Amino acid sequence: MSFLGNEETPMNHKNAWGGDYKGKLIRYSLGHKYTTDILQLCFEGYENEDKGFWLSLLYALIEGASDAFDIDRQDLDGCLYPYIGNPDSLALLLFDNVPGGAGHVKRIAQDEYSISQLLETTYMKMKGCTCGDEEDASCYGCLRTFANQFCHDELNRGKVIKFLEEYCL
């Protein structure tokens, strides 16, 4: 049985330009450990199979946290974390986008009042945006950033507003 990266490499092989190369291949790791603060938000009992909803909620909460706690938007980021056995109930991970952590997510998670403030500010920001004819849109004023352009077509502030009205406020 062979595993990716553990297979034997011939000593003579072609280089990227088609020429002969007679040397040893060496494995390099281009990643690094990133130590920072993390806040996991989960909505127990709530399931939604629409990945666009989860992405919209994630970026809405990051925008809300940035406004509510006076944090530079570039200092926060997040990702989705699927639970084993239930891909329709995702956790949202918010993290300080500063090596070593800046304490922003610790401040957000310090007590129930802070979480309530985050949810209310997020709701007001989404509700106050005027992009699109109805709430089924997103723009650089509410959800979109350069960093999340991979999912711009899935972002929808109306889904976030509806969720926050029904389950959080």
Buried (B, 14 or more C-beta within 10 A) or exposed (E): EEEEEEEEEEEEEEEEEEEEEEEEEEEEEEEEEEEBBBBEBEBEEEEBEEBBBBBBBBBBBBBBBBBBBEBEBEBBBBEEEEEEEEEEBBBBBBBBBBEEBBEBBBBBBEEEEBBEBBBBBBBBBBBEBEBBEEBEBBBEEBBBBEEBEEBBEBBBBBBBBBBBEEEBE
